[in-house]
Amino acid sequence: MTVAPVKDGVVDYSQLTIAYAGADKESLYTKPVEKLNEQLKPLKQLKEELADFDREFDKRIKQRIADDQELAGEFGL
């Protein structure tokens, strides 16, 4: 249930309060956060794998540029 104060007959939506029967920190915060963290694990792994790929790709591009520059130097370019 959501409640808000009424002042001079106008509801103040900037002061909302959420009430939940039997709510506690465990049910409202800890369990949802743990569930979300569990669901995010594959995304975190993918992020790490993409970062590794990006570093390796960057390394190989730089090496290719260096090789091309060396080859161009051999041809006097």
mmCIF file as gemmi writes it, N, C-alpha and C atoms, coordinates in Angstrom:
data_model
loop_
_atom_site.group_PDB
_atom_site.id
_atom_site.type_symbol
_atom_site.label_atom_id
_atom_site.label_alt_id
_atom_site.label_comp_id
_atom_site.label_asym_id
_atom_site.label_entity_id
_atom_site.label_seq_id
_atom_site.pdbx_PDB_ins_code
_atom_site.Cartn_x
_atom_site.Cartn_y
_atom_site.Cartn_z
_atom_site.occupancy
_atom_site.B_iso_or_equiv
_atom_site.pdbx_formal_charge
_atom_site.auth_seq_id
_atom_site.auth_asym_id
_atom_site.pdbx_PDB_model_num
ATOM 1 N N . MET Axp A 1 ? 0.853 -1.155 0 1 0 ? 1 A 1
ATOM 2 C CA . MET Axp A 1 ? 0 0 0 1 0 ? 1 A 1
ATOM 3 C C . MET Axp A 1 ? 0.91 1.233 0 1 0 ? 1 A 1
ATOM 4 N N . THR Axp A 2 ? 0.52 2.236 -0.766 1 0 ? 2 A 1
ATOM 5 C CA . THR Axp A 2 ? 1.266 3.491 -0.807 1 0 ? 2 A 1
ATOM 6 C C . THR Axp A 2 ? 0.373 4.584 -0.247 1 0 ? 2 A 1
ATOM 7 N N . VAL Axp A 3 ? 0.943 5.401 0.635 1 0 ? 3 A 1
ATOM 8 C CA . VAL Axp A 3 ? 0.193 6.511 1.217 1 0 ? 3 A 1
ATOM 9 C C . VAL Axp A 3 ? 0.985 7.798 1.03 1 0 ? 3 A 1
ATOM 10 N N . ALA Axp A 4 ? 0.256 8.906 0.979 1 0 ? 4 A 1
ATOM 11 C CA . ALA Axp A 4 ? 0.886 10.212 0.84 1 0 ? 4 A 1
ATOM 12 C C . ALA Axp A 4 ? 0.095 11.209 1.673 1 0 ? 4 A 1
ATOM 13 N N . PRO Axp A 5 ? 0.755 12.21 2.208 1 0 ? 5 A 1
ATOM 14 C CA . PRO Axp A 5 ? 0.039 13.217 3.005 1 0 ? 5 A 1
ATOM 15 C C . PRO Axp A 5 ? -0.822 14.111 2.111 1 0 ? 5 A 1
ATOM 16 N N . VAL Axp A 6 ? -1.899 14.596 2.7 1 0 ? 6 A 1
ATOM 17 C CA . VAL Axp A 6 ? -2.778 15.529 2.008 1 0 ? 6 A 1
ATOM 18 C C . VAL Axp A 6 ? -2.732 16.848 2.769 1 0 ? 6 A 1
ATOM 19 N N . LYS Axp A 7 ? -2.388 17.925 2.065 1 0 ? 7 A 1
ATOM 20 C CA . LYS Axp A 7 ? -2.316 19.242 2.703 1 0 ? 7 A 1
ATOM 21 C C . LYS Axp A 7 ? -3.202 20.195 1.917 1 0 ? 7 A 1
ATOM 22 N N . ASP Axp A 8 ? -4.147 20.818 2.608 1 0 ? 8 A 1
ATOM 23 C CA . ASP Axp A 8 ? -5.115 21.721 1.985 1 0 ? 8 A 1
ATOM 24 C C . ASP Axp A 8 ? -5.848 21.037 0.831 1 0 ? 8 A 1
ATOM 25 N N . GLY Axp A 9 ? -6.135 19.752 1.004 1 0 ? 9 A 1
ATOM 26 C CA . GLY Axp A 9 ? -6.883 19.005 0.015 1 0 ? 9 A 1
ATOM 27 C C . GLY Axp A 9 ? -6.075 18.545 -1.189 1 0 ? 9 A 1
ATOM 28 N N . VAL Axp A 10 ? -4.739 18.754 -1.141 1 0 ? 10 A 1
ATOM 29 C CA . VAL Axp A 10 ? -3.882 18.362 -2.275 1 0 ? 10 A 1
ATOM 30 C C . VAL Axp A 10 ? -2.937 17.266 -1.809 1 0 ? 10 A 1
ATOM 31 N N . VAL Axp A 11 ? -2.883 16.184 -2.586 1 0 ? 11 A 1
ATOM 32 C CA . VAL Axp A 11 ? -1.99 15.064 -2.258 1 0 ? 11 A 1
ATOM 33 C C . VAL Axp A 11 ? -0.554 15.453 -2.599 1 0 ? 11 A 1
ATOM 34 N N . ASP Axp A 12 ? 0.346 15.254 -1.638 1 0 ? 12 A 1
ATOM 35 C CA . ASP Axp A 12 ? 1.767 15.558 -1.837 1 0 ? 12 A 1
ATOM 36 C C . ASP Axp A 12 ? 2.481 14.278 -2.282 1 0 ? 12 A 1
ATOM 37 N N . TYR Axp A 13 ? 2.597 14.101 -3.596 1 0 ? 13 A 1
ATOM 38 C CA . TYR Axp A 13 ? 3.193 12.878 -4.135 1 0 ? 13 A 1
ATOM 39 C C . TYR Axp A 13 ? 4.711 12.816 -3.925 1 0 ? 13 A 1
ATOM 40 N N . SER Axp A 14 ? 5.309 13.891 -3.48 1 0 ? 14 A 1
ATOM 41 C CA . SER Axp A 14 ? 6.754 13.852 -3.225 1 0 ? 14 A 1
ATOM 42 C C . SER Axp A 14 ? 7.068 13.219 -1.867 1 0 ? 14 A 1
ATOM 43 N N . GLN Axp A 15 ? 6.035 12.92 -1.082 1 0 ? 15 A 1
ATOM 44 C CA . GLN Axp A 15 ? 6.221 12.35 0.254 1 0 ? 15 A 1
ATOM 45 C C . GLN Axp A 15 ? 5.568 10.979 0.377 1 0 ? 15 A 1
ATOM 46 N N . LEU Axp A 16 ? 5.74 10.123 -0.642 1 0 ? 16 A 1
ATOM 47 C CA . LEU Axp A 16 ? 5.117 8.802 -0.63 1 0 ? 16 A 1
ATOM 48 C C . LEU Axp A 16 ? 5.755 7.894 0.414 1 0 ? 16 A 1
ATOM 49 N N . THR Axp A 17 ? 4.927 7.066 1.02 1 0 ? 17 A 1
ATOM 50 C CA . THR Axp A 17 ? 5.385 6.045 1.95 1 0 ? 17 A 1
ATOM 51 C C . THR Axp A 17 ? 4.794 4.716 1.499 1 0 ? 17 A 1
ATOM 52 N N . ILE Axp A 18 ? 5.645 3.711 1.419 1 0 ? 18 A 1
ATOM 53 C CA . ILE Axp A 18 ? 5.179 2.391 1.028 1 0 ? 18 A 1
ATOM 54 C C . ILE Axp A 18 ? 5.053 1.539 2.279 1 0 ? 18 A 1
ATOM 55 N N . ALA Axp A 19 ? 3.888 0.956 2.467 1 0 ? 19 A 1
ATOM 56 C CA . ALA Axp A 19 ? 3.637 0.092 3.623 1 0 ? 19 A 1
ATOM 57 C C . ALA Axp A 19 ? 3.354 -1.315 3.104 1 0 ? 19 A 1
ATOM 58 N N . TYR Axp A 20 ? 3.921 -2.309 3.767 1 0 ? 20 A 1
ATOM 59 C CA . TYR Axp A 20 ? 3.768 -3.693 3.339 1 0 ? 20 A 1
ATOM 60 C C . TYR Axp A 20 ? 3.615 -4.553 4.579 1 0 ? 20 A 1
ATOM 61 N N . ALA Axp A 21 ? 2.543 -5.296 4.647 1 0 ? 21 A 1
ATOM 62 C CA . ALA Axp A 21 ? 2.294 -6.134 5.812 1 0 ? 21 A 1
ATOM 63 C C . ALA Axp A 21 ? 3.366 -7.205 5.937 1 0 ? 21 A 1
ATOM 64 N N . GLY Axp A 22 ? 3.959 -7.297 7.097 1 0 ? 22 A 1
ATOM 65 C CA . GLY Axp A 22 ? 4.966 -8.316 7.345 1 0 ? 22 A 1
ATOM 66 C C . GLY Axp A 22 ? 6.301 -8.034 6.693 1 0 ? 22 A 1
ATOM 67 N N . ALA Axp A 23 ? 6.503 -6.826 6.237 1 0 ? 23 A 1
ATOM 68 C CA . ALA Axp A 23 ? 7.76 -6.491 5.562 1 0 ? 23 A 1
ATOM 69 C C . ALA Axp A 23 ? 8.886 -6.343 6.57 1 0 ? 23 A 1
ATOM 70 N N . ASP Axp A 24 ? 10.05 -6.801 6.164 1 0 ? 24 A 1
ATOM 71 C CA . ASP Axp A 24 ? 11.257 -6.579 6.947 1 0 ? 24 A 1
ATOM 72 C C . ASP Axp A 24 ? 12.415 -6.392 5.969 1 0 ? 24 A 1
ATOM 73 N N . LYS Axp A 25 ? 13.561 -6.077 6.498 1 0 ? 25 A 1
ATOM 74 C CA . LYS Axp A 25 ? 14.727 -5.821 5.65 1 0 ? 25 A 1
ATOM 75 C C . LYS Axp A 25 ? 15.051 -7.03 4.786 1 0 ? 25 A 1
ATOM 76 N N . GLU Axp A 26 ? 14.911 -8.207 5.339 1 0 ? 26 A 1
ATOM 77 C CA . GLU Axp A 26 ? 15.224 -9.44 4.611 1 0 ? 26 A 1
ATOM 78 C C . GLU Axp A 26 ? 14.35 -9.583 3.37 1 0 ? 26 A 1
ATOM 79 N N . SER Axp A 27 ? 13.037 -9.375 3.533 1 0 ? 27 A 1
ATOM 80 C CA . SER Axp A 27 ? 12.125 -9.585 2.406 1 0 ? 27 A 1
ATOM 81 C C . SER Axp A 27 ? 12.116 -8.416 1.426 1 0 ? 27 A 1
ATOM 82 N N . LEU Axp A 28 ? 12.377 -7.216 1.906 1 0 ? 28 A 1
ATOM 83 C CA . LEU Axp A 28 ? 12.325 -6.045 1.026 1 0 ? 28 A 1
ATOM 84 C C . LEU Axp A 28 ? 13.661 -5.693 0.386 1 0 ? 28 A 1
ATOM 85 N N . TYR Axp A 29 ? 14.766 -6.069 1.012 1 0 ? 29 A 1
ATOM 86 C CA . TYR Axp A 29 ? 16.072 -5.663 0.484 1 0 ? 29 A 1
ATOM 87 C C . TYR Axp A 29 ? 17.005 -6.832 0.241 1 0 ? 29 A 1
ATOM 88 N N . THR Axp A 30 ? 17.302 -7.572 1.283 1 0 ? 30 A 1
ATOM 89 C CA . THR Axp A 30 ? 18.343 -8.594 1.189 1 0 ? 30 A 1
ATOM 90 C C . THR Axp A 30 ? 18.033 -9.647 0.139 1 0 ? 30 A 1
ATOM 91 N N . LYS Axp A 31 ? 16.869 -10.252 0.195 1 0 ? 31 A 1
ATOM 92 C CA . LYS Axp A 31 ? 16.531 -11.307 -0.763 1 0 ? 31 A 1
ATOM 93 C C . LYS Axp A 31 ? 16.475 -10.796 -2.202 1 0 ? 31 A 1
ATOM 94 N N . PRO Axp A 32 ? 15.818 -9.659 -2.473 1 0 ? 32 A 1
ATOM 95 C CA . PRO Axp A 32 ? 15.817 -9.16 -3.858 1 0 ? 32 A 1
ATOM 96 C C . PRO Axp A 32 ? 17.226 -8.805 -4.362 1 0 ? 32 A 1
ATOM 97 N N . VAL Axp A 33 ? 18.057 -8.232 -3.499 1 0 ? 33 A 1
ATOM 98 C CA . VAL Axp A 33 ? 19.417 -7.881 -3.907 1 0 ? 33 A 1
ATOM 99 C C . VAL Axp A 33 ? 20.22 -9.144 -4.188 1 0 ? 33 A 1
ATOM 100 N N . GLU Axp A 34 ? 20.096 -10.148 -3.344 1 0 ? 34 A 1
ATOM 101 C CA . GLU Axp A 34 ? 20.806 -11.413 -3.579 1 0 ? 34 A 1
ATOM 102 C C . GLU Axp A 34 ? 20.345 -12.046 -4.89 1 0 ? 34 A 1
ATOM 103 N N . LYS Axp A 35 ? 19.051 -12.02 -5.147 1 0 ? 35 A 1
ATOM 104 C CA . LYS Axp A 35 ? 18.519 -12.588 -6.388 1 0 ? 35 A 1
ATOM 105 C C . LYS Axp A 35 ? 19.039 -11.81 -7.594 1 0 ? 35 A 1
ATOM 106 N N . LEU Axp A 36 ? 19.036 -10.498 -7.507 1 0 ? 36 A 1
ATOM 107 C CA . LEU Axp A 36 ? 19.539 -9.67 -8.6 1 0 ? 36 A 1
ATOM 108 C C . LEU Axp A 36 ? 21.022 -9.932 -8.843 1 0 ? 36 A 1
ATOM 109 N N . ASN Axp A 37 ? 21.802 -10.008 -7.777 1 0 ? 37 A 1
ATOM 110 C CA . ASN Axp A 37 ? 23.233 -10.287 -7.923 1 0 ? 37 A 1
ATOM 111 C C . ASN Axp A 37 ? 23.467 -11.633 -8.596 1 0 ? 37 A 1
ATOM 112 N N . GLU Axp A 38 ? 22.662 -12.611 -8.257 1 0 ? 38 A 1
ATOM 113 C CA . GLU Axp A 38 ? 22.774 -13.936 -8.88 1 0 ? 38 A 1
ATOM 114 C C . GLU Axp A 38 ? 22.448 -13.856 -10.368 1 0 ? 38 A 1
ATOM 115 N N . GLN Axp A 39 ? 21.428 -13.084 -10.695 1 0 ? 39 A 1
ATOM 116 C CA . GLN Axp A 39 ? 21.048 -12.938 -12.101 1 0 ? 39 A 1
ATOM 117 C C . GLN Axp A 39 ? 22.084 -12.137 -12.89 1 0 ? 39 A 1
ATOM 118 N N . LEU Axp A 40 ? 22.83 -11.276 -12.218 1 0 ? 40 A 1
ATOM 119 C CA . LEU Axp A 40 ? 23.829 -10.445 -12.89 1 0 ? 40 A 1
ATOM 120 C C . LEU Axp A 40 ? 25.155 -11.167 -13.125 1 0 ? 40 A 1
ATOM 121 N N . LYS Axp A 41 ? 25.368 -12.301 -12.471 1 0 ? 41 A 1
ATOM 122 C CA . LYS Axp A 41 ? 26.638 -13.021 -12.614 1 0 ? 41 A 1
ATOM 123 C C . LYS Axp A 41 ? 27.002 -13.303 -14.068 1 0 ? 41 A 1
ATOM 124 N N . PRO Axp A 42 ? 26.066 -13.831 -14.896 1 0 ? 42 A 1
ATOM 125 C CA . PRO Axp A 42 ? 26.442 -14.068 -16.299 1 0 ? 42 A 1
ATOM 126 C C . PRO Axp A 42 ? 26.829 -12.79 -17.036 1 0 ? 42 A 1
ATOM 127 N N . LEU Axp A 43 ? 26.165 -11.688 -16.706 1 0 ? 43 A 1
ATOM 128 C CA . LEU Axp A 43 ? 26.514 -10.419 -17.356 1 0 ? 43 A 1
ATOM 129 C C . LEU Axp A 43 ? 27.884 -9.924 -16.916 1 0 ? 43 A 1
ATOM 130 N N . LYS Axp A 44 ? 28.208 -10.114 -15.654 1 0 ? 44 A 1
ATOM 131 C CA . LYS Axp A 44 ? 29.53 -9.714 -15.166 1 0 ? 44 A 1
ATOM 132 C C . LYS Axp A 44 ? 30.609 -10.552 -15.834 1 0 ? 44 A 1
ATOM 133 N N . GLN Axp A 45 ? 30.349 -11.852 -16.008 1 0 ? 45 A 1
ATOM 134 C CA . GLN Axp A 45 ? 31.295 -12.735 -16.686 1 0 ? 45 A 1
ATOM 135 C C . GLN Axp A 45 ? 31.476 -12.304 -18.131 1 0 ? 45 A 1
ATOM 136 N N . LEU Axp A 46 ? 30.376 -11.984 -18.797 1 0 ? 46 A 1
ATOM 137 C CA . LEU Axp A 46 ? 30.447 -11.527 -20.181 1 0 ? 46 A 1
ATOM 138 C C . LEU Axp A 46 ? 31.236 -10.227 -20.276 1 0 ? 46 A 1
ATOM 139 N N . LYS Axp A 47 ? 31.028 -9.335 -19.328 1 0 ? 47 A 1
ATOM 140 C CA . LYS Axp A 47 ? 31.765 -8.072 -19.31 1 0 ? 47 A 1
ATOM 141 C C . LYS Axp A 47 ? 33.267 -8.328 -19.203 1 0 ? 47 A 1
ATOM 142 N N . GLU Axp A 48 ? 33.657 -9.256 -18.344 1 0 ? 48 A 1
ATOM 143 C CA . GLU Axp A 48 ? 35.068 -9.596 -18.189 1 0 ? 48 A 1
ATOM 144 C C . GLU Axp A 48 ? 35.623 -10.209 -19.473 1 0 ? 48 A 1
ATOM 145 N N . GLU Axp A 49 ? 34.843 -11.095 -20.09 1 0 ? 49 A 1
ATOM 146 C CA . GLU Axp A 49 ? 35.295 -11.726 -21.33 1 0 ? 49 A 1
ATOM 147 C C . GLU Axp A 49 ? 35.434 -10.693 -22.45 1 0 ? 49 A 1
ATOM 148 N N . LEU Axp A 50 ? 34.505 -9.753 -22.538 1 0 ? 50 A 1
ATOM 149 C CA . LEU Axp A 50 ? 34.596 -8.713 -23.555 1 0 ? 50 A 1
ATOM 150 C C . LEU Axp A 50 ? 35.783 -7.792 -23.304 1 0 ? 50 A 1
ATOM 151 N N . ALA Axp A 51 ? 36.082 -7.512 -22.048 1 0 ? 51 A 1
ATOM 152 C CA . ALA Axp A 51 ? 37.249 -6.692 -21.726 1 0 ? 51 A 1
ATOM 153 C C . ALA Axp A 51 ? 38.526 -7.418 -22.135 1 0 ? 51 A 1
ATOM 154 N N . ASP Axp A 52 ? 38.6 -8.725 -21.88 1 0 ? 52 A 1
ATOM 155 C CA . ASP Axp A 52 ? 39.758 -9.517 -22.31 1 0 ? 52 A 1
ATOM 156 C C . ASP Axp A 52 ? 39.883 -9.499 -23.826 1 0 ? 52 A 1
ATOM 157 N N . PHE Axp A 53 ? 38.762 -9.685 -24.508 1 0 ? 53 A 1
ATOM 158 C CA . PHE Axp A 53 ? 38.756 -9.656 -25.97 1 0 ? 53 A 1
ATOM 159 C C . PHE Axp A 53 ? 39.236 -8.302 -26.479 1 0 ? 53 A 1
ATOM 160 N N . ASP Axp A 54 ? 38.735 -7.234 -25.874 1 0 ? 54 A 1
ATOM 161 C CA . ASP Axp A 54 ? 39.106 -5.88 -26.281 1 0 ? 54 A 1
ATOM 162 C C . ASP Axp A 54 ? 40.614 -5.649 -26.116 1 0 ? 54 A 1
ATOM 163 N N . ARG Axp A 55 ? 41.166 -6.095 -25.002 1 0 ? 55 A 1
ATOM 164 C CA . ARG Axp A 55 ? 42.611 -5.929 -24.78 1 0 ? 55 A 1
ATOM 165 C C . ARG Axp A 55 ? 43.418 -6.711 -25.82 1 0 ? 55 A 1
ATOM 166 N N . GLU Axp A 56 ? 43.004 -7.942 -26.081 1 0 ? 56 A 1
ATOM 167 C CA . GLU Axp A 56 ? 43.711 -8.771 -27.063 1 0 ? 56 A 1
ATOM 168 C C . GLU Axp A 56 ? 43.568 -8.193 -28.465 1 0 ? 56 A 1
ATOM 169 N N . PHE Axp A 57 ? 42.387 -7.728 -28.803 1 0 ? 57 A 1
ATOM 170 C CA . PHE Axp A 57 ? 42.15 -7.128 -30.117 1 0 ? 57 A 1
ATOM 171 C C . PHE Axp A 57 ? 43.016 -5.888 -30.292 1 0 ? 57 A 1
ATOM 172 N N . ASP Axp A 58 ? 43.055 -5.031 -29.275 1 0 ? 58 A 1
ATOM 173 C CA . ASP Axp A 58 ? 43.87 -3.815 -29.312 1 0 ? 58 A 1
ATOM 174 C C . ASP Axp A 58 ? 45.349 -4.16 -29.481 1 0 ? 58 A 1
ATOM 175 N N . LYS Axp A 59 ? 45.804 -5.175 -28.755 1 0 ? 59 A 1
ATOM 176 C CA . LYS Axp A 59 ? 47.195 -5.617 -28.843 1 0 ? 59 A 1
ATOM 177 C C . LYS Axp A 59 ? 47.523 -6.075 -30.264 1 0 ? 59 A 1
ATOM 178 N N . ARG Axp A 60 ? 46.636 -6.848 -30.849 1 0 ? 60 A 1
ATOM 179 C CA . ARG Axp A 60 ? 46.887 -7.367 -32.2 1 0 ? 60 A 1
ATOM 180 C C . ARG Axp A 60 ? 46.816 -6.263 -33.249 1 0 ? 60 A 1
ATOM 181 N N . ILE Axp A 61 ? 45.922 -5.32 -33.095 1 0 ? 61 A 1
ATOM 182 C CA . ILE Axp A 61 ? 45.851 -4.189 -34.029 1 0 ? 61 A 1
ATOM 183 C C . ILE Axp A 61 ? 47.146 -3.384 -33.965 1 0 ? 61 A 1
ATOM 184 N N . LYS Axp A 62 ? 47.621 -3.113 -32.76 1 0 ? 62 A 1
ATOM 185 C CA . LYS Axp A 62 ? 48.873 -2.358 -32.618 1 0 ? 62 A 1
ATOM 186 C C . LYS Axp A 62 ? 50.04 -3.117 -33.241 1 0 ? 62 A 1
ATOM 187 N N . GLN Axp A 63 ? 50.058 -4.438 -33.069 1 0 ? 63 A 1
ATOM 188 C CA . GLN Axp A 63 ? 51.122 -5.241 -33.669 1 0 ? 63 A 1
ATOM 189 C C . GLN Axp A 63 ? 51.026 -5.2 -35.189 1 0 ? 63 A 1
ATOM 190 N N . ARG Axp A 64 ? 49.805 -5.268 -35.712 1 0 ? 64 A 1
ATOM 191 C CA . ARG Axp A 64 ? 49.611 -5.223 -37.166 1 0 ? 64 A 1
ATOM 192 C C . ARG Axp A 64 ? 50.072 -3.877 -37.718 1 0 ? 64 A 1
ATOM 193 N N . ILE Axp A 65 ? 49.782 -2.801 -37.03 1 0 ? 65 A 1
ATOM 194 C CA . ILE Axp A 65 ? 50.222 -1.471 -37.461 1 0 ? 65 A 1
ATOM 195 C C . ILE Axp A 65 ? 51.745 -1.414 -37.467 1 0 ? 65 A 1
ATOM 196 N N . ALA Axp A 66 ? 52.351 -1.936 -36.4 1 0 ? 66 A 1
ATOM 197 C CA . ALA Axp A 66 ? 53.822 -1.938 -36.329 1 0 ? 66 A 1
ATOM 198 C C . ALA Axp A 66 ? 54.408 -2.766 -37.46 1 0 ? 66 A 1
ATOM 199 N N . ASP Axp A 67 ? 53.823 -3.926 -37.756 1 0 ? 67 A 1
ATOM 200 C CA . ASP Axp A 67 ? 54.302 -4.768 -38.862 1 0 ? 67 A 1
ATOM 201 C C . ASP Axp A 67 ? 54.162 -4.051 -40.199 1 0 ? 67 A 1
ATOM 202 N N . ASP Axp A 68 ? 53.017 -3.388 -40.405 1 0 ? 68 A 1
ATOM 203 C CA . ASP Axp A 68 ? 52.793 -2.659 -41.656 1 0 ? 68 A 1
ATOM 204 C C . ASP Axp A 68 ? 53.761 -1.492 -41.802 1 0 ? 68 A 1
ATOM 205 N N . GLN Axp A 69 ? 54.042 -0.796 -40.717 1 0 ? 69 A 1
ATOM 206 C CA . GLN Axp A 69 ? 54.996 0.312 -40.755 1 0 ? 69 A 1
ATOM 207 C C . GLN Axp A 69 ? 56.395 -0.2 -41.086 1 0 ? 69 A 1
ATOM 208 N N . GLU Axp A 70 ? 56.753 -1.334 -40.514 1 0 ? 70 A 1
ATOM 209 C CA . GLU Axp A 70 ? 58.056 -1.921 -40.786 1 0 ? 70 A 1
ATOM 210 C C . GLU Axp A 70 ? 58.154 -2.322 -42.267 1 0 ? 70 A 1
ATOM 211 N N . LEU Axp A 71 ? 57.123 -2.933 -42.779 1 0 ? 71 A 1
ATOM 212 C CA . LEU Axp A 71 ? 57.097 -3.339 -44.182 1 0 ? 71 A 1
ATOM 213 C C . LEU Axp A 71 ? 57.146 -2.118 -45.094 1 0 ? 71 A 1
ATOM 214 N N . ALA Axp A 72 ? 56.404 -1.096 -44.753 1 0 ? 72 A 1
ATOM 215 C CA . ALA Axp A 72 ? 56.414 0.137 -45.559 1 0 ? 72 A 1
ATOM 216 C C . ALA Axp A 72 ? 57.813 0.746 -45.56 1 0 ? 72 A 1
ATOM 217 N N . GLY Axp A 73 ? 58.507 0.689 -44.421 1 0 ? 73 A 1
ATOM 218 C CA . GLY Axp A 73 ? 59.881 1.197 -44.34 1 0 ? 73 A 1
ATOM 219 C C . GLY Axp A 73 ? 60.819 0.443 -45.248 1 0 ? 73 A 1
ATOM 220 N N . GLU Axp A 74 ? 60.612 -0.84 -45.377 1 0 ? 74 A 1
ATOM 221 C CA . GLU Axp A 74 ? 61.454 -1.656 -46.252 1 0 ? 74 A 1
ATOM 222 C C . GLU Axp A 74 ? 61.283 -1.271 -47.719 1 0 ? 74 A 1
ATOM 223 N N . PHE Axp A 75 ? 60.091 -0.754 -48.064 1 0 ? 75 A 1
ATOM 224 C CA . PHE Axp A 75 ? 59.843 -0.325 -49.426 1 0 ? 75 A 1
ATOM 225 C C . PHE Axp A 75 ? 60.065 1.162 -49.603 1 0 ? 75 A 1
ATOM 226 N N . GLY Axp A 76 ? 60.57 1.826 -48.568 1 0 ? 76 A 1
ATOM 227 C CA . GLY Axp A 76 ? 60.856 3.265 -48.64 1 0 ? 76 A 1
ATOM 228 C C . GLY Axp A 76 ? 59.608 4.137 -48.644 1 0 ? 76 A 1
ATOM 229 N N . LEU Axp A 77 ? 58.549 3.643 -48.036 1 0 ? 77 A 1
ATOM 230 C CA . LEU Axp A 77 ? 57.29 4.418 -47.981 1 0 ? 77 A 1
ATOM 231 C C . LEU Axp A 77 ? 57.146 5.145 -46.675 1 0 ? 77 A 1
